[in-house]
Amino acid sequence: MRWLWVVALVAPACTVPYNGTAGSAGDGDNGDRAPCTPQHGSLGTEVLLLCPGGEAEWRRGGTVLGTSPAPGLALPNASLAHEGHYSCHHPVTGETWATICLRLGYPPPPPAIECWASSYPQAVNCSWGLSPDPLLDTDFVATYRHGTDTGECTLTGPRSCSFGDLQVFSLTPYELNVTARNPLGAASGALSFLLENIIKPDPPEALRVSPIPGEPQKLLLEWNPPSSWPFPEYFPLHYRIRYSRDNDSVPTTVGPYELTSHTLMDLEPGSLHHVQVAAKDITDSGEFSAWSPPASGTPWDKTGALWEHGNRHSYTPNPLGQGNPGAESREPFPAGIPDPWAGWEGNL
């Protein structure tokens, strides 16, 4: 007869990360893996783990901690090293009376809120932070008020939200309220603002830097408005430009300009230049966007560079003005491609 052995692995109902300290290494998550009751405590305070019996033997994971009288085990000045899986037992029979999963952290502080309108006038985006971080799972409820109107700010991330249906040019401020709640408590924060004061576009997109043929000290810049800006024809933007030579630590800022193109002038010939663009509402409401990702380019090379059929052919002006210009330094043209300088007489 053949026997079939089946081994079942059962995950615990509660597992808490353990940060071991000297004398307790390895006892945070081993042994006594029965389902446990979550308990939360504040860091730096005395935490009392309650046991429903009287005097009890306490264990942490598979390690016996000793006996403690009722009502339970006190942990003075609790730190993250105290987090773990605890159990209390009958001191003689070892019967398990209770199991506890201890998590430590802080009550949430009032959220620090910031809001901006990168897709004005369609929506307002808001985010918030907590300092110090509670270190515990924290839920948030975000609402806004405008005069007598109220609504929900829809969560778009763990600590961010967005709302629309905006009234432009209103002198009544909006107010965003965020309530943070975790097992140790709750706190609220609020931010009041006028809509036009928080306009902040996203950075311009698709920045291009191009040489201008025959212009050794100029670069042509072209870019697109941010795609998140919904109505550039009705709510136009203006732009400022930041540029610098390669390895130059001090950039030059110019603008603002209303067009989505600009020619940089009086540049150093032959030098690589790095360029960025930022956008702002044309009425100067709010603030400039962050700088766009950089793009780079070098002005047209006045010593000459002729590109034809995908191949580069260098030439230099003929200082003597005789024969084909630069004939002595020109690379020969491939077979089948006419030489544009053939038969040309004169000076450059």
Residue pairs with C-beta under 8 A, 6 or more apart in sequence:
12 33
12 34
12 35
12 36
12 85
13 34
13 35
13 36
14 35
14 36
14 37
14 38
14 85
14 101
15 29
15 85
15 101
16 28
16 29
16 83
16 84
16 85
16 101
16 102
16 103
17 28
17 29
17 83
18 27
18 28
18 29
18 61
18 83
18 84
18 85
19 28
19 80
19 81
19 83
20 26
20 27
20 28
20 81
21 81
24 60
24 63
24 81
26 61
26 63
27 60
27 61
27 62
27 63
27 84
28 60
28 61
28 83
28 84
28 85
29 61
29 84
29 85
30 61
30 62
31 59
31 61
31 62
31 63
32 59
32 61
32 62
32 85
32 87
32 96
32 99
33 85
34 87
34 96
34 99
35 99
36 85
36 87
36 99
36 100
36 101
37 98
37 99
37 100
37 101
38 100
38 101
38 103
38 183
39 47
39 49
39 100
39 101
39 102
39 103
40 102
40 103
40 104
40 105
40 136
40 182
40 183
40 184
41 47
41 75
41 78
41 102
41 103
41 104
41 184
42 78
42 104
42 105
42 106
42 107
42 184
43 78
43 79
43 80
43 104
43 105
43 106
43 135
44 77
44 78
44 79
45 77
45 78
46 74
46 75
46 76
46 77
46 78
47 74
47 75
47 78
47 82
47 102
47 104
48 71
48 72
48 73
48 74
48 75
49 58
49 72
49 73
49 74
49 75
49 86
49 88
49 100
49 102
50 71
50 72
50 98
51 58
51 68
51 70
51 71
51 72
51 73
51 88
51 97
51 98
52 97
52 98
53 70
53 88
53 90
53 97
54 69
54 70
55 67
55 68
55 69
55 70
55 91
56 67
56 68
56 70
56 72
56 73
56 88
56 89
56 90
56 91
56 97
57 64
57 66
57 67
57 88
57 89
57 90
57 91
57 94
58 64
58 65
58 66
58 67
58 68
58 73
58 86
58 87
58 88
58 89
59 65
59 86
59 87
59 88
59 89
60 84
60 85
60 86
61 84
61 85
65 73
67 91
68 74
72 88
73 86
73 88
75 82
78 104
79 104
80 104
80 135
82 102
82 104
83 102
83 103
83 104
84 101
84 102
85 99
85 100
85 101
85 102
86 99
86 100
86 101
86 102
87 96
87 98
87 99
87 100
88 96
88 97
88 98
89 95
89 96
89 97
90 97
103 136
103 183
104 135
105 134
105 135
105 136
105 182
105 184
106 132
106 133
106 134
106 135
106 136
106 184
107 134
107 182
107 184
107 185
107 186
107 187
108 130
108 134
108 138
108 180
108 181
108 182
108 184
108 185
108 186
108 187
109 130
109 131
109 132
109 134
109 180
109 187
110 180
110 187
110 188
110 189
111 128
111 129
111 130
111 140
111 159
111 178
111 180
111 187
111 188
111 189
112 128
112 129
112 130
112 131
112 189
113 126
113 127
113 128
113 176
113 178
113 189
113 190
113 191
114 126
114 127
114 128
114 191
115 124
115 125
115 126
115 174
115 176
115 191
115 193
115 198
116 124
116 125
116 126
116 198
116 199
116 200
116 286
117 123
117 124
117 125
117 166
117 195
117 198
117 199
117 200
117 286
118 125
118 200
118 201
118 202
118 226
118 228
118 229
118 289
119 125
119 228
119 229
119 230
120 168
120 195
120 199
120 201
120 229
120 235
120 281
120 286
121 166
121 168
121 195
121 230
121 231
121 235
122 164
122 166
122 230
123 162
123 163
123 164
123 166
124 144
124 162
124 163
124 164
124 166
124 174
124 195
124 198
125 156
125 160
125 161
125 162
126 142
126 153
126 160
126 161
126 162
126 176
126 178
126 191
127 157
127 159
127 160
127 161
128 140
128 159
128 160
128 178
128 189
129 159
130 138
130 159
130 180
134 180
134 182
134 184
136 182
136 183
136 184
137 182
138 180
138 181
138 182
139 180
139 181
139 182
140 155
140 159
140 178
140 179
140 180
140 181
141 178
141 179
141 181
142 152
142 153
142 155
142 161
142 176
142 177
142 178
142 179
143 150
143 151
143 152
143 153
143 176
143 177
144 150
144 151
144 152
144 153
144 163
144 174
144 175
144 176
144 177
145 174
145 175
145 177
146 167
146 170
146 172
146 173
146 174
146 175
147 172
151 163
151 165
152 163
153 161
153 162
153 163
153 176
153 178
154 161
154 162
154 163
155 161
156 162
161 178
166 195
167 195
168 195
168 196
169 195
169 196
170 194
170 195
171 194
173 192
173 193
173 194
174 192
174 193
174 194
174 195
175 190
175 191
175 192
175 193
176 190
176 191
176 193
177 188
177 189
177 190
178 188
178 189
178 190
179 186
179 187
179 188
180 186
180 187
180 188
180 189
196 281
196 283
196 285
196 286
197 285
197 286
198 286
199 280
199 281
199 285
199 286
199 287
200 286
200 287
200 288
200 289
201 225
201 226
201 228
201 229
201 237
201 279
201 280
201 281
201 289
202 226
202 227
202 228
202 229
202 279
202 289
202 290
203 226
203 277
203 278
203 279
203 289
203 290
203 291
203 292
203 293
204 223
204 224
204 225
204 226
204 239
204 260
204 277
204 278
204 279
204 289
204 292
205 223
205 224
205 225
205 226
205 227
205 292
206 223
206 224
207 221
207 222
207 223
207 275
207 276
207 277
207 292
207 293
207 294
207 295
208 221
208 222
208 223
208 295
209 219
209 220
209 221
209 273
209 275
209 295
209 296
209 297
210 219
210 220
210 221
210 222
210 297
211 218
211 219
211 220
211 297
211 298
211 299
211 300
211 301
212 218
212 219
212 220
212 263
212 299
212 300
213 300
214 300
215 299
215 300
216 269
216 270
216 299
216 300
216 301
216 302
217 265
217 266
217 267
217 268
217 269
217 299
218 263
218 264
218 265
218 267
218 299
218 300
219 263
219 264
219 267
219 273
219 275
219 297
219 298
219 299
220 261
220 262
220 263
221 241
221 261
221 262
221 263
221 264
221 275
221 277
222 260
222 261
223 239
223 260
223 261
223 277
223 292
224 260
225 232
225 237
225 260
225 279
226 279
226 289
229 235
229 237
229 279
235 281
235 282
236 258
236 282
237 279
237 280
237 281
237 282
238 255
238 256
238 257
238 258
238 279
238 280
238 282
239 255
239 256
239 257
239 258
239 260
239 262
239 277
239 278
239 279
239 280
240 253
240 254
240 255
240 256
240 257
240 277
240 278
240 280
240 288
241 253
241 254
241 255
241 257
241 262
241 264
241 275
241 276
241 277
242 251
242 252
242 253
242 275
242 276
242 277
242 278
242 291
243 251
243 252
243 254
243 264
243 273
243 274
243 275
243 276
244 250
244 251
244 252
244 273
244 274
245 268
245 271
245 272
245 273
245 274
246 271
246 272
246 273
246 274
246 296
255 262
256 280
258 282
264 273
264 275
267 273
267 299
269 299
269 301
269 302
270 298
270 299
270 301
271 298
271 299
272 296
272 297
272 298
273 296
273 297
273 298
273 299
274 294
274 295
274 296
275 294
275 295
275 296
275 297
276 291
276 292
276 293
276 294
276 295
277 291
277 292
278 288
278 289
278 290
278 291
278 292
279 288
279 289
280 286
280 287
280 288
280 289
303 314
303 316
304 314
304 315
304 316
304 317
304 326
305 312
305 314
306 312
306 313
306 314
306 315
306 340
307 313
308 337
308 340
309 334
309 337
311 334
313 330
313 331
313 333
314 329
314 330
314 331
315 325
315 326
315 329
315 330
315 341
316 325
316 326
316 329
317 325
317 326
317 347
317 348
318 324
318 325
318 326
318 327
318 347
318 348
321 346
321 347
323 345
324 330
324 339
324 341
324 342
324 344
325 341
325 344
325 346
325 347
325 348
326 341
327 341
330 341
333 339
